[in-house]
Amino acid sequence: MPRGKLLAMPSDGPLEGVFVLDLSRLLPGGYCTLLLADLGADVVKVEEPGRGDYIRATPPLVNGASAAHRALNRCKRSVTLNLKDPEGADILRRLAARADVLVESFRPGVMERWGVGHRELASVNPELVYAAITGYGQDGPYRDIVGHDINYVGFGGVISMTGQPDGPPVVPGVQIGDLGGATLAAVGILAALVDRPRTGRGRFVDASMLDGVISWLSVHAGAFLSTGDTPARGTAPLGGGYACYRVYRTKDDRYLTVGALEPRFWEALCRALGAEDLVDHQYGSPDQQARMAERLQAVFVTKTRDEWMTELGDVPGCVGPVNDLAEALADPQVRHRGMVAEVEGEAVGPGPVPRVGTRERPPLRPAPGLGEHTAEVLGLIGLGPEVIDRLRARGVV
């Protein structure tokens, strides 16, 4: 660890010794820094005194704490700091001078107004990797527009393709834009950390959630740019257009997923269902797809979801259940992979990803209380109890 850096908490992960200041709020930044924490970084949330990250107030509450906060902010520490106060901004500069990474999710220009934008922090720590997560990026005509996930996936074309051909657009059940942008921010941070030993300098990571949505459209955008055909709702090959790649209802009004894209999988499925005559028409016309889907639906509705899972369990036809969330989190594969995080014996959310190496992970730490580690962290830059008490009395921390 470079001389003069803050002493990060030991983790035995690949990012052990990397100190991250997380000024973000809500889902995108919280997920980005959770990925870093799961890789071993020491993530310290810098939160507004008395209020903190808004995610803390998101229902449902469990013993007074937000379930979302417990899931997103496990294994992090928390300090309170009023960045609007000049003394608070100065403390952040002192922390940033000895940090490796800073992540923020304010609208463009906010950090600059407080005197703690990228240029100022880079001047006190040229090695700092500064990541700004925003809806639309640091430049362009939408730079200053407010928004949320539904807006990003709307602008990005995702909602227009989601749903049934004869139905309205459907809002995805997971925040694709938020999580995609957060993941791209984490990738940018990791790239900057890898690059830093070569250049001796950090980088500015400009992570736009709309950029992330567009990036995830690689297959769809490639097809459109080649053909000029705009995907209609429910008709794209992997969006309901192919009978071999659809959701089918079963006798008990549950559902199965069918993903038999490769010819050998499609053939195996058709033979298991007694529909051998469909094998040669896998990639037929839209009319053929509709007829084949109707035929398969008539077969699948004769048995329950679990009966089909038992009957097709050994058939290489890419068939699976449509699990609800309770079933997904109880799934034996999910449990085997440790994808339900337990903190002090209580399940709180998804488990750490990705797996890096083969060592057993240390026990996960609970999400911090607001400002729980203020004295501990500020003590690392030489602020003693008396100074911290004075700052607390003034509302700076």
Long-range contacts (C-beta under 8 A, 24 or more apart in sequence): 2-127, 4-98, 5-98, 5-99, 5-100, 6-95, 6-98, 6-99, 6-377, 6-380, 6-381, 7-380, 8-41, 8-42, 9-42, 9-77, 11-40, 11-41, 11-42, 11-362, 12-40, 12-359, 12-362, 13-38, 13-39, 13-40, 13-41, 13-356, 14-39, 14-40, 14-356, 14-357, 15-39, 15-40, 15-41, 15-193, 16-40, 16-41, 17-42, 18-42, 18-100, 18-101, 18-193, 19-44, 19-98, 19-99, 19-100, 19-101, 20-44, 20-99, 20-100, 20-101, 20-102, 20-103, 21-46, 21-92, 21-95, 21-96, 21-99, 21-101, 21-102, 21-103, 22-46, 22-76, 22-103, 23-83, 23-102, 23-103, 23-104, 23-105, 23-106, 23-111, 24-53, 24-103, 24-104, 24-105, 24-133, 25-53, 25-54, 25-55, 25-105, 26-53, 26-54, 26-55, 26-105, 26-178, 27-55, 27-68, 27-72, 27-149, 27-175, 27-178, 27-179, 27-182, 28-105, 28-133, 28-178, 28-179, 28-181, 28-182, 28-185, 28-209, 29-103, 29-104, 29-105, 29-133, 29-182, 29-185, 30-55, 30-72, 30-73, 30-182, 31-72, 31-178, 31-179, 31-182, 31-183, 32-103, 32-131, 32-133, 32-182, 32-183, 32-185, 32-186, 32-189, 32-207, 33-76, 33-103, 34-72, 34-73, 34-74, 34-75, 34-76, 35-182, 35-183, 35-186, 35-353, 36-101, 36-186, 36-189, 37-74, 37-75, 37-76, 38-75, 38-352, 38-353, 39-356, 41-100, 41-101, 42-77, 43-75, 43-76, 43-77, 44-76, 44-77, 44-78, 44-79, 44-95, 44-373, 44-377, 45-73, 45-76, 45-77, 45-78, 45-79, 45-368, 46-79, 46-80, 46-81, 46-83, 46-92, 46-95, 47-78, 47-79, 47-80, 47-81, 47-370, 47-371, 48-80, 48-81, 48-82, 48-83, 49-80, 49-81, 49-82, 49-371, 49-392, 49-395, 49-396, 49-397, 50-80, 50-395, 52-78, 52-80, 52-370, 52-371, 56-370, 65-367, 67-348, 67-349, 69-367, 70-343, 70-348, 70-349, 70-366, 70-367, 71-341, 71-348, 71-349, 71-350, 71-367, 72-349, 72-367, 73-367, 73-368, 74-341, 74-343, 74-348, 74-349, 74-364, 74-365, 74-366, 74-367, 75-364, 75-365, 76-367, 76-368, 77-368, 77-372, 77-373, 77-376, 77-377, 78-368, 78-369, 78-370, 78-371, 78-372, 78-373, 78-374, 79-371, 79-373, 79-374, 79-377, 79-378, 79-397, 80-370, 80-371, 80-374, 80-397, 81-374, 81-396, 81-397, 82-395, 82-396, 82-397, 83-114, 83-116, 84-114, 85-394, 85-395, 85-396, 86-115, 87-391, 87-394, 87-396, 88-391, 88-396, 88-397, 89-114, 89-115, 89-116, 91-378, 91-381, 91-383, 91-391, 91-396, 91-397, 92-116, 93-120, 93-121, 93-124, 94-381, 95-377, 95-381, 96-121, 96-124, 96-125, 96-128, 97-121, 97-124, 97-125, 98-125, 98-380, 98-381, 99-125, 99-128, 100-127, 100-128, 100-129, 100-193, 101-128, 101-129, 101-130, 101-131, 101-189, 101-193, 102-128, 102-129, 102-130, 102-131, 103-131, 103-133, 103-185, 103-189, 104-130, 104-131, 104-132, 104-133, 105-132, 105-133, 105-134, 106-132, 106-134, 107-134, 107-144, 107-146, 108-132, 108-134, 108-138, 108-143, 108-144, 109-144, 118-204, 122-202, 122-204, 125-202, 126-200, 126-201, 126-202, 127-196, 127-200, 127-201, 127-202, 128-202, 129-189, 129-192, 129-193, 129-196, 129-202, 129-203, 129-205, 130-202, 130-203, 130-204, 130-205, 131-185, 131-188, 131-189, 131-204, 131-205, 131-207, 132-204, 132-205, 132-206, 132-207, 133-181, 133-182, 133-185, 133-207, 133-209, 134-206, 134-207, 134-208, 134-209, 135-208, 135-209, 135-210, 136-208, 136-209, 136-210, 137-206, 137-208, 137-210, 137-211, 138-206, 138-208, 142-210, 148-178, 149-175, 149-176, 149-177, 149-178, 149-209, 151-177, 152-176, 152-177, 152-178, 152-181, 152-209, 152-210, 152-212, 152-213, 153-177, 153-213, 155-210, 155-213, 156-210, 156-213, 156-214, 156-217, 157-213, 157-217, 157-220, 158-213, 158-217, 160-231, 160-233, 161-220, 161-231, 161-232, 161-233, 161-236, 161-239, 162-233, 162-239, 163-233, 163-234, 164-233, 164-234, 164-240, 165-232, 165-233, 165-234, 165-235, 165-240, 166-234, 167-233, 167-234, 169-233, 176-213, 176-216, 177-209, 177-210, 177-212, 177-213, 178-209, 180-209, 180-212, 180-213, 180-215, 180-216, 181-207, 181-208, 181-209, 181-210, 181-211, 181-212, 181-213, 182-207, 183-212, 184-211, 184-212, 184-215, 235-286, 241-286, 241-289, 242-282, 242-283, 242-289, 243-278, 243-282, 243-289, 243-290, 243-292, 243-293, 243-296, 244-269, 244-282, 246-293, 246-296, 247-322, 248-296, 248-297, 248-300, 248-301, 249-297, 249-300, 249-301, 250-300, 250-301, 250-303, 250-304, 250-305, 250-307, 250-308, 251-301, 251-302, 251-303, 251-304, 251-307, 252-304, 252-305, 254-304, 254-305, 254-306, 254-321, 254-322, 255-305, 255-321, 255-322, 256-300, 256-305, 256-308, 256-309, 256-319, 256-320, 256-321, 256-322, 257-319, 257-320, 257-321, 257-322, 258-296, 258-317, 258-318, 258-319, 259-318, 259-319, 259-320, 260-317, 260-318, 260-319, 261-318, 264-316, 265-316, 265-317, 265-318, 266-317, 268-315, 268-316, 268-317, 269-312, 269-315, 269-317, 269-318, 269-319, 272-311, 272-312, 272-315, 272-317, 273-299, 274-299, 275-299, 343-367, 371-397
